[in-house]
């Protein structure tokens, strides 16, 4: 491949990284900030706001299914540009809502934006440009999701305290549009020759019927259900033992571990069995969840955060890598979009379910043990699915 093509491939990875930073920073971590601030400033119930956040993810899940068709019709660059504009408008709409009914148009806008900047979108940007180096390229691009958490979680809080949520949303949205839109228009408008597929993609229903698809989708939906549910309640679990400062530091530690784990996976995966690697990743998180459920001291809880964190990022980047090996090139984009949509539709309910278990039992022990059991089940499903691959 020519030097110019190599340079362009590197640019594609970097723009995907930047899209992931803003996509996760606004579309994934943003709703949690809106929930907390709108509850405090408007007095709206947590139940109402939680339902709106869940609807945000469900709207996105529905639209992600249609992403491959949108890419074929409009191109990756135009869809990404549109998603950026929708995401920015959605953030401003959430932050500016004065009545609860206004959350409906806000979540429709934000859900649309998140769909076009989600894991399925990152895969669609990067994968067509890489074959042998795809694990490394995807790992680099998906590290933007972790950076988005590191940067935007405190940024939302600081800007919100200093200027108010509405002003914070305007500043962040303007920055996102100013940075992402020109890059997407310039770099992502070009597509590799392999995007013009000679084979017709299989219908979605035909893919859904395949056992190899179902084992991937079910395993990662369960893994992300446990991961998102645990994440949503982790500070509340750690604060009584570690205190507010160290509990927040534990979240940062998990995020750093996610970058390390994803980078190591991209570097060393190569030709190893991707289902077995996925199972090992889930079992590592199972061990971390058990320590977080039963650990009583700072050492055990910190070890739990590390084991859990090392696998966090890989649950997003592994499904496209398995799909690359097990499905035709013409079907990979549709498979990844379907898996991402199913994952999102499942994990959208995780925070509420884990919270309900906490209220029912009076502690987080049962909730976190459920997370560990679900992760172990997911590891078994992805490994058993090797017979269909």
C-alpha positions as CSV (number, residue, x, y, z in Angstrom):
1,X,0.0,0.0,0.0
2,X,1.3,3.5,-0.9
3,X,2.6,5.9,1.7
4,X,-0.3,8.3,1.0
5,X,-2.8,5.5,1.7
6,X,-1.0,4.7,4.9
7,X,-1.2,8.3,6.0
8,X,-4.9,8.5,5.2
9,X,-5.6,5.3,7.2
10,X,-3.8,6.9,10.1
11,X,-6.0,10.0,9.8
12,X,-9.1,7.8,9.7
13,X,-8.1,6.2,13.0
14,X,-7.5,9.6,14.6
15,X,-10.8,11.1,13.4
16,X,-12.6,7.9,14.8
17,X,-10.7,8.5,18.1
18,X,-12.0,12.1,18.2
19,X,-15.5,11.1,17.3
20,X,-15.4,8.5,20.1
21,X,-14.1,11.2,22.6
22,X,-17.1,13.5,21.8
23,X,-19.6,10.7,21.2
24,X,-19.1,9.1,24.5
25,X,-18.4,12.4,26.3
26,X,-21.8,13.8,25.1
27,X,-23.9,10.9,24.1
28,X,-22.9,8.3,26.8
29,X,-21.7,10.3,29.8
30,X,-23.8,13.4,29.2
31,X,-27.2,11.9,30.2
32,X,-26.0,11.0,33.7
33,X,-25.0,14.7,34.2
34,X,-28.3,15.9,32.9
35,X,-30.2,13.5,35.3
36,X,-28.3,14.7,38.4
37,X,-28.4,18.5,37.6
38,X,-32.1,18.5,36.4
39,X,-33.1,16.6,39.5
40,X,-31.4,19.2,41.7
41,X,-32.4,22.4,39.8
42,X,-35.8,21.5,38.5
43,X,-37.0,19.2,41.2
44,X,-38.0,16.5,38.7
45,X,-38.2,13.0,40.0
46,X,-35.3,10.5,39.5
47,X,-37.8,8.0,38.1
48,X,-39.0,10.5,35.4
49,X,-35.4,11.5,34.4
50,X,-34.2,7.8,34.5
51,X,-37.0,6.9,32.1
52,X,-35.9,9.7,29.8
53,X,-32.3,8.5,29.9
54,X,-33.4,4.9,29.1
55,X,-35.5,6.2,26.2
56,X,-32.4,8.0,24.9
57,X,-30.6,4.7,24.7
58,X,-33.5,2.9,23.2
59,X,-34.0,5.5,20.5
60,X,-30.4,5.1,19.7
61,X,-30.6,1.3,19.6
62,X,-33.4,1.5,17.0
63,X,-31.5,3.9,14.8
64,X,-28.2,1.9,15.0
65,X,-29.9,-1.0,13.2
66,X,-30.4,1.4,10.2
67,X,-26.8,2.7,10.2
68,X,-25.5,0.3,7.5
69,X,-28.2,1.4,5.1
70,X,-27.6,5.0,5.9
71,X,-23.8,4.6,5.2
72,X,-24.5,2.9,1.9
73,X,-26.9,5.7,0.8
74,X,-25.2,8.8,2.2
75,X,-21.7,7.8,3.1
76,X,-19.9,7.6,6.5
77,X,-18.8,11.3,6.4
78,X,-22.3,12.7,5.9
79,X,-23.9,10.4,8.5
80,X,-21.2,11.4,11.0
81,X,-21.7,15.1,10.3
82,X,-25.4,14.8,10.8
83,X,-25.0,12.8,14.0
84,X,-22.7,15.4,15.4
85,X,-25.3,18.2,14.7
86,X,-28.1,16.1,16.2
87,X,-26.0,15.3,19.3
88,X,-25.1,18.9,19.8
89,X,-28.7,20.0,19.5
90,X,-29.8,17.2,21.8
91,X,-27.3,18.3,24.5
92,X,-28.6,21.8,24.4
93,X,-32.2,20.7,24.4
94,X,-31.6,18.5,27.5
95,X,-29.9,21.3,29.4
96,X,-32.5,23.9,28.4
97,X,-35.6,21.9,29.3
98,X,-38.0,23.8,31.5
99,X,-40.8,21.3,31.5
100,X,-40.7,17.5,31.5
101,X,-42.4,17.2,28.1
102,X,-39.4,18.9,26.6
103,X,-37.4,15.9,27.5
104,X,-39.1,14.0,24.6
105,X,-37.7,16.1,21.7
106,X,-34.4,16.3,23.7
107,X,-34.0,12.5,23.9
108,X,-35.0,12.1,20.3
109,X,-32.2,14.5,19.2
110,X,-29.6,13.1,21.6
111,X,-30.5,9.5,20.8
112,X,-30.1,10.2,17.1
113,X,-26.7,11.8,17.7
114,X,-25.4,9.0,19.9
115,X,-26.4,6.4,17.3
116,X,-24.2,8.0,14.7
117,X,-21.2,8.3,17.1
118,X,-21.5,5.0,18.9
119,X,-19.4,1.8,18.7
120,X,-21.1,0.7,15.5
121,X,-20.2,4.0,13.9
122,X,-16.5,3.8,15.1
123,X,-16.3,0.3,13.6
124,X,-17.8,1.5,10.3
125,X,-15.2,4.3,10.1
126,X,-12.2,2.2,10.8
127,X,-12.8,-1.5,9.8
128,X,-13.0,-1.1,6.0
129,X,-9.5,0.4,5.9
130,X,-7.8,-2.4,7.8
131,X,-7.5,-6.2,7.7
132,X,-4.5,-7.6,9.5
133,X,-4.0,-4.5,11.7
134,X,-7.7,-4.1,12.5
135,X,-7.5,-5.1,16.2
136,X,-4.8,-2.5,16.8
137,X,-6.6,0.2,14.8
138,X,-10.0,-0.4,16.5
139,X,-8.3,-0.4,19.9
140,X,-6.7,2.9,19.2
141,X,-10.0,4.4,18.0
142,X,-12.1,3.0,20.8
143,X,-9.6,4.5,23.4
144,X,-11.3,7.7,22.5
145,X,-14.3,6.4,24.5
146,X,-12.2,6.1,27.6
147,X,-10.7,9.5,27.1
148,X,-14.2,10.9,26.7
149,X,-15.0,9.6,30.1
150,X,-11.8,11.0,31.6
151,X,-12.3,14.4,30.1
152,X,-16.0,15.0,30.0
153,X,-17.2,13.7,33.3
154,X,-15.3,16.4,35.3
155,X,-15.8,18.9,32.4
156,X,-19.6,18.7,32.6
157,X,-19.4,19.1,36.4
158,X,-17.0,22.0,36.4
159,X,-18.6,24.0,33.6
160,X,-22.1,23.3,35.0
161,X,-21.1,24.6,38.5
162,X,-19.4,27.7,37.0
163,X,-21.8,28.7,34.3
164,X,-24.9,26.5,34.6
165,X,-25.9,23.4,32.7
166,X,-27.3,25.2,29.7
167,X,-24.2,27.3,29.1
168,X,-22.0,24.2,29.6
169,X,-24.0,22.3,27.0
170,X,-23.6,25.2,24.5
171,X,-19.9,25.4,25.0
172,X,-19.4,21.6,24.7
173,X,-21.7,21.4,21.7
174,X,-20.1,24.2,19.8
175,X,-16.7,22.7,20.5
176,X,-17.9,19.3,19.2
177,X,-19.4,20.7,16.0
178,X,-16.4,22.9,15.4
179,X,-13.9,20.1,15.7
180,X,-15.7,17.0,14.4
181,X,-17.7,18.4,11.5
182,X,-14.8,19.7,9.4
183,X,-12.7,16.6,10.0
184,X,-15.6,14.3,9.2
185,X,-16.4,16.2,6.0
186,X,-12.8,16.2,4.8
187,X,-11.4,12.8,5.9
188,X,-14.4,10.4,6.1
189,X,-15.9,11.4,2.7
190,X,-13.3,9.1,1.1
191,X,-14.0,5.4,1.2
192,X,-11.8,2.4,0.4
193,X,-12.5,0.3,-2.6
194,X,-13.6,-2.6,-0.4
195,X,-16.6,-0.6,0.8
196,X,-18.1,-1.1,-2.7
197,X,-19.0,-4.7,-2.1
198,X,-19.8,-7.1,-4.9
199,X,-21.7,-9.5,-2.6
200,X,-25.2,-8.5,-1.5
201,X,-25.5,-8.3,2.3
202,X,-27.8,-10.9,3.9
203,X,-31.1,-9.7,5.3
204,X,-31.1,-8.8,9.0
205,X,-33.5,-11.6,9.8
206,X,-31.2,-14.2,8.2
207,X,-28.4,-13.0,10.4
208,X,-30.5,-13.0,13.5
209,X,-31.3,-16.7,13.0
210,X,-27.7,-17.8,12.9
211,X,-26.5,-19.4,16.2
212,X,-23.0,-17.8,15.8
213,X,-24.7,-14.4,15.7
214,X,-27.0,-15.1,18.6
215,X,-24.1,-16.3,20.9
216,X,-22.1,-13.1,20.2
217,X,-25.1,-10.8,20.7
218,X,-26.3,-12.6,23.9
219,X,-22.9,-12.8,25.5
220,X,-22.0,-9.2,25.0
221,X,-25.5,-7.9,25.8
222,X,-25.2,-9.7,29.2
223,X,-21.6,-8.5,29.7
224,X,-22.5,-4.9,29.0
225,X,-25.7,-5.2,31.1
226,X,-23.5,-6.2,34.1
227,X,-20.9,-3.6,33.3
228,X,-23.2,-0.6,32.9
229,X,-25.3,-1.6,35.9
230,X,-22.2,-2.0,38.1
231,X,-20.7,1.3,36.8
232,X,-23.9,3.3,37.5
233,X,-23.7,2.3,41.2
234,X,-20.0,2.0,41.8
235,X,-19.4,5.3,43.5
236,X,-22.3,4.7,45.8
237,X,-20.8,1.3,46.6
238,X,-17.3,2.6,47.3
239,X,-18.0,5.9,49.1
240,X,-18.8,4.3,52.5
241,X,-15.5,2.5,52.5
242,X,-13.1,4.8,50.6
243,X,-14.7,8.2,51.0
244,X,-15.9,10.5,48.2
245,X,-12.4,11.5,47.0
246,X,-11.0,8.0,46.7
247,X,-14.3,6.7,45.3
248,X,-14.0,9.2,42.5
249,X,-10.3,8.2,42.1
250,X,-11.4,4.6,41.7
251,X,-13.5,5.5,38.7
252,X,-10.5,7.2,37.1
253,X,-8.4,4.1,37.9
254,X,-11.0,1.9,36.1
255,X,-10.9,4.3,33.1
256,X,-7.1,4.2,32.9
257,X,-7.2,0.4,33.2
258,X,-9.7,0.3,30.3
259,X,-7.3,2.1,28.1
260,X,-4.5,-0.2,29.2
261,X,-6.6,-3.4,28.6
262,X,-7.8,-2.3,25.2
263,X,-4.3,-1.3,24.1
264,X,-2.8,-4.6,25.2
265,X,-5.6,-6.5,23.4
266,X,-5.0,-4.6,20.2
267,X,-1.3,-5.3,20.4
268,X,-1.3,-9.0,21.3
269,X,-4.6,-10.4,19.9
270,X,-3.3,-11.2,16.4
271,X,-4.4,-14.8,15.5
272,X,-5.6,-15.9,18.9
273,X,-9.1,-17.3,19.2
274,X,-11.2,-14.2,19.7
275,X,-14.0,-16.0,21.4
276,X,-11.7,-17.5,24.0
277,X,-10.1,-14.1,24.5
278,X,-13.6,-12.7,25.0
279,X,-14.4,-15.4,27.6
280,X,-11.2,-14.8,29.5
281,X,-11.9,-11.0,29.5
282,X,-15.4,-11.7,30.9
283,X,-14.0,-14.1,33.6
284,X,-11.5,-11.4,34.6
285,X,-14.3,-9.0,35.1
286,X,-16.2,-11.6,37.0
287,X,-13.3,-11.8,39.5
288,X,-13.3,-8.1,39.8
289,X,-17.1,-7.9,40.4
290,X,-16.8,-10.6,43.1
291,X,-14.1,-8.5,44.9
292,X,-16.3,-5.4,44.6
293,X,-19.3,-7.3,46.0
294,X,-17.6,-9.0,48.9
295,X,-14.4,-6.9,49.6
296,X,-14.4,-4.9,52.7
297,X,-11.1,-3.2,52.7
298,X,-9.5,-0.7,50.3
299,X,-6.9,-3.2,49.0
300,X,-9.6,-5.7,47.9
301,X,-11.8,-3.0,46.4
302,X,-8.9,-1.5,44.5
303,X,-8.0,-4.9,43.1
304,X,-11.6,-5.4,42.1
305,X,-11.5,-2.0,40.3
306,X,-8.4,-3.0,38.4
307,X,-9.6,-6.4,37.3
308,X,-13.0,-5.0,36.3
309,X,-11.4,-2.0,34.6
310,X,-8.9,-4.0,32.5
311,X,-11.9,-5.6,30.7
312,X,-14.2,-2.6,30.4
313,X,-13.1,-1.3,27.0
314,X,-12.7,-4.7,25.4
315,X,-16.5,-5.4,25.6
316,X,-17.0,-2.7,23.0
317,X,-14.0,-3.5,20.7
318,X,-14.2,-7.3,20.7
319,X,-17.6,-7.9,18.9
320,X,-16.4,-6.3,15.6
321,X,-13.2,-8.4,15.7
322,X,-15.2,-11.6,16.2
323,X,-17.6,-10.6,13.4
324,X,-14.6,-9.9,11.1
325,X,-13.6,-13.6,11.5
326,X,-17.0,-15.2,11.4
327,X,-19.0,-13.3,8.8
328,X,-18.6,-12.3,5.2
329,X,-17.2,-8.8,4.6
330,X,-20.6,-7.7,3.1
331,X,-22.3,-8.6,6.4
332,X,-19.9,-7.4,9.0
333,X,-21.3,-3.8,9.2
334,X,-24.8,-5.1,9.6
335,X,-23.8,-7.7,12.2
336,X,-21.9,-5.1,14.3
337,X,-24.8,-2.6,14.1
338,X,-27.3,-5.3,15.2
339,X,-25.1,-6.4,18.1
340,X,-24.6,-2.8,19.2
341,X,-28.3,-2.1,19.0
342,X,-29.2,-5.2,21.0
343,X,-26.5,-4.4,23.6
344,X,-27.8,-0.9,24.1
345,X,-31.4,-2.0,24.3
346,X,-30.5,-4.5,27.1
347,X,-28.0,-2.3,29.1
348,X,-30.4,0.6,29.1
349,X,-32.4,-1.1,31.9
350,X,-29.4,-2.1,33.9
351,X,-29.0,0.9,36.3
352,X,-32.7,0.7,37.3
353,X,-32.6,-3.0,37.9
354,X,-29.4,-2.8,40.0
355,X,-30.9,0.1,41.9
356,X,-34.0,-1.9,42.5
357,X,-32.0,-4.9,43.9
358,X,-30.1,-2.4,46.1
359,X,-33.3,-1.0,47.6
360,X,-34.8,-4.5,48.0
361,X,-31.9,-6.0,49.8
362,X,-30.5,-3.0,51.6
363,X,-26.9,-3.3,50.2
364,X,-25.0,-3.7,47.0
365,X,-23.8,-7.2,47.7
366,X,-26.6,-9.0,45.9
367,X,-26.5,-6.5,43.0
368,X,-22.8,-7.0,42.4
369,X,-23.0,-10.8,42.8
370,X,-25.7,-10.7,40.1
371,X,-23.2,-8.8,37.9
372,X,-20.5,-11.5,38.5
373,X,-23.0,-14.3,37.7
374,X,-24.1,-12.6,34.5
375,X,-20.5,-12.0,33.4
376,X,-19.7,-15.7,34.1
377,X,-22.7,-16.8,32.1
378,X,-21.7,-14.5,29.2
379,X,-18.2,-16.1,29.2
380,X,-19.7,-19.5,28.9
381,X,-22.0,-18.5,26.1
382,X,-19.3,-16.9,24.0
383,X,-17.1,-19.9,24.5
384,X,-19.8,-22.4,23.6
385,X,-20.5,-20.5,20.5
386,X,-17.1,-21.6,19.1
387,X,-18.9,-24.7,17.7
388,X,-20.8,-22.5,15.4
389,X,-18.0,-20.3,14.2
